[in-house]
Amino acid sequence: MDTDRAPDEGTHRAGASDTTSERTAGTIALYAMFGCLGYLLASFGSILPELREERDLPRAEAALYPSAFALGLVVIGLIGPRLTERLGRYALPTALTALVGGAALLAAAGGRLGTAAGALIFGLGGAGLVQLVPAALRAAHHGDGTVQIGEANAVASAASVLSPILIGAALAHGLGWRTAFVLPPLTAAALLLLLARTSLRTPVRSKTTPADPSGTAAVGGGGGWVFWGWWGDLVLAVGVEFCMVFWAADFLGSVKGFGAGSAATLSAAFVLGMAVGRAAAGPVVRVAGRPERLLLVAAFVGIAGFAVLWTSPAPVAVAGLLLVGLGVALLYPVILGQALAAWASQPVRAAARCALASGVAIGIAPPLLGTLADLTTLRAAVLVAPALLTVLLVRCGWRLRATA
């Protein structure tokens, strides 16, 4: 696979993506790995209220577990390219093993230290997948990879719809959350490692690096100002997404009055909206043409969904949560595709820096929301998420006007 192909003219536009998605065995295996990640991330949000109750934790301390996951993203964002070169073809299997192994440790550990260690290992594995899977998809397909990245995230979102439902059902029947949390992704990962060994290839940088016709690689010492602009947008988008992933179930239970099982199950409305939005990634991206225009509309839909969620009574609030998911759905894949296209000559390094963006976002936004909830109320603190969306909306409007 030629991972160092120079970007074609127009590759910084969403419309430059593939118009067809060739789903080879390797592509499907990469999608399935993202599915394991999506399942566990959504599960993490569903079990957070249970961890708080088991250990009588304030929200700020409970948010440290997502912060341990975020620390893994930051570590991989900083040393990921070097570690990938050292691991070679074992990089993807290692990341997948760390993901499910860390989740198993988190579920099995009885104390705070063991749970935090599990979250950290889980974060290292998840960060490895965040770094390697988009780079591998982009290397295997023409264009900027936005369609394939969107489809991979659609698979992750579909898996993440399933996890709150299973955990909610387990809680409603008094079975606890642990089996539903770890058994499905552990089984899927074991099958992937057994059956897809030849498909799990890691994109690596070739010995020669082509010229960057946009000239951005020379600016700012790596990736250039275009890349780092998209990197900042990625921080905002991931911050919004994980504020909802980690706190939606708690919000439905604490603010809207649902029981523990119902809140965990109905929090799936957010990831369901994301799954629907990302399943339509290909045609939506092609119709929109310009990433700025698509992101502007998506951010506006997300803010409208927050308005419904925040102001409406319990049943209608769930519909608002679904609308938030629809709005947020395409932010990450579109922004990530543009960021990778802006540093096309270094796909693994660019993906590692994007994993770092995810780590920064997850390490700051959800814990900030939890801390504010302890200081005020969760109803007030959840406004952190639409505030981040508003900043992204302004940035996209400015970029669209500047490039008109």
GIJO-V912813 format. One record per residue. N is the residue number from 1. SS is DSSP state (@ for helix, = for strand, . for the rest). PHI is phi as a letter, one per 20 degrees, with the letter a starting at -180 (NA if undefined). NEAR is the number of other ideal C-beta (glycine too) atoms within 10 Angstrom. Layout:
# GIJO-V912813
n=N ss=SS phi=PHI near=NEAR
n=N ss=SS phi=PHI near=NEAR
This chain:
# GIJO-V912813
n=1 ss=. phi=NA near=16
n=2 ss=. phi=e near=9
n=3 ss=. phi=e near=19
n=4 ss=. phi=d near=18
n=5 ss=. phi=f near=16
n=6 ss=. phi=f near=13
n=7 ss=. phi=f near=21
n=8 ss=. phi=f near=14
n=9 ss=. phi=g near=9
n=10 ss=. phi=n near=11
n=11 ss=. phi=f near=24
n=12 ss=. phi=e near=22
n=13 ss=. phi=d near=20
n=14 ss=@ phi=g near=29
n=15 ss=@ phi=f near=18
n=16 ss=@ phi=e near=22
n=17 ss=. phi=f near=28
n=18 ss=. phi=g near=17
n=19 ss=. phi=e near=12
n=20 ss=. phi=c near=10
n=21 ss=. phi=d near=15
n=22 ss=. phi=e near=10
n=23 ss=. phi=e near=11
n=24 ss=. phi=f near=11
n=25 ss=@ phi=f near=11
n=26 ss=@ phi=f near=17
n=27 ss=@ phi=f near=19
n=28 ss=@ phi=f near=13
n=29 ss=@ phi=f near=21
n=30 ss=@ phi=f near=28
n=31 ss=@ phi=g near=21
n=32 ss=@ phi=f near=22
n=33 ss=@ phi=f near=30
n=34 ss=@ phi=f near=23
n=35 ss=@ phi=f near=25
n=36 ss=@ phi=f near=26
n=37 ss=@ phi=f near=29
n=38 ss=@ phi=f near=29
n=39 ss=@ phi=g near=27
n=40 ss=@ phi=f near=28
n=41 ss=@ phi=f near=25
n=42 ss=@ phi=f near=29
n=43 ss=@ phi=f near=27
n=44 ss=@ phi=g near=24
n=45 ss=@ phi=f near=27
n=46 ss=@ phi=f near=32
n=47 ss=@ phi=e near=25
n=48 ss=@ phi=g near=25
n=49 ss=@ phi=f near=24
n=50 ss=@ phi=f near=18
n=51 ss=@ phi=f near=17
n=52 ss=@ phi=f near=18
n=53 ss=@ phi=f near=11
n=54 ss=@ phi=g near=13
n=55 ss=@ phi=d near=13
n=56 ss=. phi=l near=7
n=57 ss=. phi=d near=17
n=58 ss=. phi=f near=12
n=59 ss=@ phi=f near=23
n=60 ss=@ phi=f near=16
n=61 ss=@ phi=f near=17
n=62 ss=@ phi=f near=22
n=63 ss=@ phi=f near=25
n=64 ss=@ phi=f near=19
n=65 ss=@ phi=f near=27
n=66 ss=@ phi=g near=25
n=67 ss=@ phi=f near=20
n=68 ss=@ phi=f near=21
n=69 ss=@ phi=f near=32
n=70 ss=@ phi=f near=29
n=71 ss=@ phi=f near=20
n=72 ss=@ phi=f near=27
n=73 ss=@ phi=f near=29
n=74 ss=@ phi=f near=20
n=75 ss=@ phi=g near=18
n=76 ss=@ phi=f near=30
n=77 ss=@ phi=f near=22
n=78 ss=@ phi=e near=15
n=79 ss=@ phi=d near=12
n=80 ss=@ phi=g near=26
n=81 ss=@ phi=g near=22
n=82 ss=@ phi=f near=12
n=83 ss=@ phi=f near=18
n=84 ss=@ phi=f near=27
n=85 ss=@ phi=f near=13
n=86 ss=@ phi=f near=10
n=87 ss=@ phi=f near=16
n=88 ss=@ phi=l near=10
n=89 ss=@ phi=f near=12
n=90 ss=@ phi=e near=13
n=91 ss=@ phi=f near=25
n=92 ss=@ phi=f near=28
n=93 ss=@ phi=g near=19
n=94 ss=@ phi=f near=18
n=95 ss=@ phi=f near=28
n=96 ss=@ phi=f near=29
n=97 ss=@ phi=f near=17
n=98 ss=@ phi=f near=22
n=99 ss=@ phi=g near=28
n=100 ss=@ phi=f near=25
n=101 ss=@ phi=f near=18
n=102 ss=@ phi=f near=24
n=103 ss=@ phi=f near=27
n=104 ss=@ phi=f near=19
n=105 ss=@ phi=f near=19
n=106 ss=@ phi=g near=27
n=107 ss=@ phi=f near=20
n=108 ss=@ phi=e near=12
n=109 ss=. phi=f near=15
n=110 ss=. phi=e near=9
n=111 ss=. phi=d near=9
n=112 ss=@ phi=f near=14
n=113 ss=@ phi=f near=9
n=114 ss=@ phi=f near=13
n=115 ss=@ phi=f near=21
n=116 ss=@ phi=f near=19
n=117 ss=@ phi=f near=16
n=118 ss=@ phi=f near=23
n=119 ss=@ phi=f near=25
n=120 ss=@ phi=f near=22
n=121 ss=@ phi=f near=23
n=122 ss=@ phi=g near=27
n=123 ss=@ phi=f near=30
n=124 ss=@ phi=f near=24
n=125 ss=@ phi=f near=27
n=126 ss=@ phi=f near=31
n=127 ss=@ phi=f near=30
n=128 ss=@ phi=f near=31
n=129 ss=@ phi=f near=25
n=130 ss=@ phi=f near=29
n=131 ss=@ phi=f near=32
n=132 ss=@ phi=e near=30
n=133 ss=@ phi=f near=27
n=134 ss=@ phi=f near=30
n=135 ss=@ phi=f near=28
n=136 ss=@ phi=f near=31
n=137 ss=@ phi=f near=27
n=138 ss=@ phi=f near=28
n=139 ss=@ phi=f near=20
n=140 ss=@ phi=e near=19
n=141 ss=. phi=c near=21
n=142 ss=. phi=f near=15
n=143 ss=. phi=n near=22
n=144 ss=. phi=e near=31
n=145 ss=. phi=m near=27
n=146 ss=@ phi=f near=34
n=147 ss=@ phi=f near=25
n=148 ss=@ phi=f near=29
n=149 ss=@ phi=f near=27
n=150 ss=@ phi=f near=28
n=151 ss=@ phi=f near=22
n=152 ss=@ phi=f near=28
n=153 ss=@ phi=f near=29
n=154 ss=@ phi=f near=26
n=155 ss=@ phi=f near=22
n=156 ss=@ phi=f near=28
n=157 ss=@ phi=f near=25
n=158 ss=@ phi=f near=20
n=159 ss=@ phi=f near=26
n=160 ss=@ phi=f near=29
n=161 ss=@ phi=f near=21
n=162 ss=@ phi=f near=20
n=163 ss=@ phi=f near=27
n=164 ss=@ phi=f near=29
n=165 ss=@ phi=f near=19
n=166 ss=@ phi=f near=21
n=167 ss=@ phi=f near=30
n=168 ss=@ phi=f near=25
n=169 ss=@ phi=f near=14
n=170 ss=@ phi=f near=19
n=171 ss=@ phi=f near=23
n=172 ss=@ phi=f near=14
n=173 ss=. phi=e near=9
n=174 ss=. phi=m near=7
n=175 ss=. phi=e near=12
n=176 ss=. phi=m near=15
n=177 ss=. phi=e near=22
n=178 ss=@ phi=f near=16
n=179 ss=@ phi=f near=13
n=180 ss=@ phi=f near=24
n=181 ss=@ phi=f near=25
n=182 ss=@ phi=d near=22
n=183 ss=@ phi=f near=13
n=184 ss=@ phi=f near=19
n=185 ss=@ phi=f near=23
n=186 ss=@ phi=f near=18
n=187 ss=@ phi=f near=12
n=188 ss=@ phi=f near=18
n=189 ss=@ phi=f near=23
n=190 ss=@ phi=f near=13
n=191 ss=@ phi=f near=11
n=192 ss=@ phi=f near=22
n=193 ss=@ phi=f near=16
n=194 ss=@ phi=e near=8
n=195 ss=@ phi=d near=12
n=196 ss=. phi=d near=19
n=197 ss=. phi=f near=13
n=198 ss=. phi=f near=10
n=199 ss=. phi=e near=18
n=200 ss=. phi=e near=23
n=201 ss=. phi=d near=19
n=202 ss=. phi=d near=24
n=203 ss=. phi=f near=23
n=204 ss=. phi=c near=18
n=205 ss=. phi=e near=17
n=206 ss=. phi=f near=12
n=207 ss=. phi=f near=5
n=208 ss=. phi=d near=7
n=209 ss=. phi=d near=12
n=210 ss=. phi=f near=13
n=211 ss=. phi=f near=9
n=212 ss=. phi=e near=19
n=213 ss=. phi=f near=13
n=214 ss=. phi=f near=19
n=215 ss=. phi=m near=10
n=216 ss=@ phi=f near=21
n=217 ss=@ phi=f near=21
n=218 ss=@ phi=e near=10
n=219 ss=. phi=e near=15
n=220 ss=. phi=m near=12
n=221 ss=. phi=n near=8
n=222 ss=. phi=r near=14
n=223 ss=. phi=n near=25
n=224 ss=@ phi=n near=18
n=225 ss=@ phi=f near=11
n=226 ss=@ phi=f near=20
n=227 ss=@ phi=g near=24
n=228 ss=@ phi=f near=20
n=229 ss=@ phi=f near=17
n=230 ss=@ phi=f near=26
n=231 ss=@ phi=g near=21
n=232 ss=@ phi=f near=16
n=233 ss=@ phi=f near=25
n=234 ss=@ phi=f near=25
n=235 ss=@ phi=g near=23
n=236 ss=@ phi=f near=24
n=237 ss=@ phi=f near=28
n=238 ss=@ phi=f near=28
n=239 ss=@ phi=g near=27
n=240 ss=@ phi=f near=29
n=241 ss=@ phi=g near=28
n=242 ss=@ phi=e near=25
n=243 ss=@ phi=g near=29
n=244 ss=@ phi=f near=28
n=245 ss=@ phi=g near=29
n=246 ss=@ phi=e near=26
n=247 ss=@ phi=d near=29
n=248 ss=@ phi=f near=30
n=249 ss=@ phi=f near=30
n=250 ss=@ phi=f near=24
n=251 ss=@ phi=f near=25
n=252 ss=@ phi=f near=27
n=253 ss=@ phi=f near=20
n=254 ss=@ phi=f near=17
n=255 ss=. phi=e near=19
n=256 ss=. phi=e near=20
n=257 ss=. phi=n near=12
n=258 ss=. phi=f near=21
n=259 ss=. phi=f near=13
n=260 ss=@ phi=g near=19
n=261 ss=@ phi=f near=17
n=262 ss=@ phi=f near=19
n=263 ss=@ phi=f near=24
n=264 ss=@ phi=f near=34
n=265 ss=@ phi=f near=22
n=266 ss=@ phi=f near=25
n=267 ss=. phi=f near=31
n=268 ss=@ phi=f near=27
n=269 ss=@ phi=g near=23
n=270 ss=@ phi=f near=33
n=271 ss=@ phi=f near=34
n=272 ss=@ phi=f near=22
n=273 ss=@ phi=f near=27
n=274 ss=@ phi=f near=32
n=275 ss=@ phi=f near=25
n=276 ss=@ phi=f near=17
n=277 ss=@ phi=f near=24
n=278 ss=@ phi=f near=28
n=279 ss=@ phi=f near=18
n=280 ss=. phi=e near=16
n=281 ss=@ phi=g near=26
n=282 ss=@ phi=g near=20
n=283 ss=@ phi=f near=10
n=284 ss=@ phi=f near=20
n=285 ss=@ phi=f near=26
n=286 ss=@ phi=f near=15
n=287 ss=@ phi=f near=12
n=288 ss=@ phi=f near=20
n=289 ss=. phi=m near=13
n=290 ss=. phi=d near=16
n=291 ss=@ phi=f near=28
n=292 ss=@ phi=f near=23
n=293 ss=@ phi=f near=15
n=294 ss=@ phi=f near=21
n=295 ss=@ phi=f near=26
n=296 ss=@ phi=f near=20
n=297 ss=@ phi=f near=16
n=298 ss=@ phi=f near=25
n=299 ss=@ phi=f near=27
n=300 ss=@ phi=f near=16
n=301 ss=@ phi=f near=21
n=302 ss=@ phi=f near=29
n=303 ss=@ phi=f near=20
n=304 ss=@ phi=f near=16
n=305 ss=@ phi=f near=25
n=306 ss=@ phi=f near=25
n=307 ss=@ phi=f near=13
n=308 ss=@ phi=f near=17
n=309 ss=@ phi=g near=28
n=310 ss=@ phi=f near=17
n=311 ss=@ phi=d near=10
n=312 ss=. phi=e near=15
n=313 ss=. phi=f near=8
n=314 ss=@ phi=g near=13
n=315 ss=@ phi=f near=9
n=316 ss=@ phi=f near=13
n=317 ss=@ phi=f near=22
n=318 ss=@ phi=f near=22
n=319 ss=@ phi=f near=15
n=320 ss=@ phi=f near=21
n=321 ss=@ phi=f near=27
n=322 ss=@ phi=f near=22
n=323 ss=@ phi=f near=22
n=324 ss=@ phi=g near=30
n=325 ss=@ phi=f near=30
n=326 ss=@ phi=f near=22
n=327 ss=@ phi=f near=24
n=328 ss=@ phi=f near=30
n=329 ss=@ phi=g near=30
n=330 ss=@ phi=e near=29
n=331 ss=@ phi=f near=26
n=332 ss=@ phi=f near=24
n=333 ss=@ phi=f near=27
n=334 ss=@ phi=f near=28
n=335 ss=@ phi=f near=27
n=336 ss=@ phi=f near=30
n=337 ss=@ phi=g near=30
n=338 ss=@ phi=f near=25
n=339 ss=@ phi=f near=27
n=340 ss=@ phi=f near=29
n=341 ss=@ phi=f near=29
n=342 ss=@ phi=f near=25
n=343 ss=. phi=c near=26
n=344 ss=. phi=f near=26
n=345 ss=. phi=f near=21
n=346 ss=. phi=c near=22
n=347 ss=@ phi=f near=28
n=348 ss=@ phi=f near=23
n=349 ss=@ phi=f near=19
n=350 ss=@ phi=f near=27
n=351 ss=@ phi=f near=28
n=352 ss=@ phi=f near=27
n=353 ss=@ phi=f near=24
n=354 ss=@ phi=f near=29
n=355 ss=@ phi=f near=27
n=356 ss=@ phi=f near=23
n=357 ss=@ phi=g near=28
n=358 ss=@ phi=f near=29
n=359 ss=@ phi=f near=27
n=360 ss=@ phi=f near=20
n=361 ss=@ phi=f near=23
n=362 ss=@ phi=f near=30
n=363 ss=@ phi=f near=24
n=364 ss=@ phi=d near=16
n=365 ss=@ phi=f near=27
n=366 ss=@ phi=f near=30
n=367 ss=@ phi=f near=21
n=368 ss=@ phi=f near=16
n=369 ss=@ phi=f near=26
n=370 ss=@ phi=f near=29
n=371 ss=@ phi=f near=16
n=372 ss=@ phi=f near=18
n=373 ss=@ phi=f near=24
n=374 ss=@ phi=f near=15
n=375 ss=@ phi=f near=11
n=376 ss=. phi=c near=11
n=377 ss=. phi=b near=12
n=378 ss=@ phi=f near=18
n=379 ss=@ phi=f near=13
n=380 ss=@ phi=f near=13
n=381 ss=@ phi=f near=21
n=382 ss=. phi=f near=22
n=383 ss=@ phi=f near=15
n=384 ss=@ phi=g near=21
n=385 ss=@ phi=f near=27
n=386 ss=@ phi=f near=22
n=387 ss=@ phi=f near=15
n=388 ss=@ phi=f near=22
n=389 ss=@ phi=f near=27
n=390 ss=@ phi=f near=16
n=391 ss=@ phi=f near=17
n=392 ss=@ phi=f near=25
n=393 ss=@ phi=f near=20
n=394 ss=@ phi=f near=12
n=395 ss=@ phi=f near=18
n=396 ss=@ phi=f near=24
n=397 ss=@ phi=f near=16
n=398 ss=@ phi=f near=11
n=399 ss=@ phi=f near=18
n=400 ss=@ phi=f near=15
n=401 ss=@ phi=f near=9
n=402 ss=@ phi=f near=8
n=403 ss=@ phi=e near=10
n=404 ss=. phi=f near=7
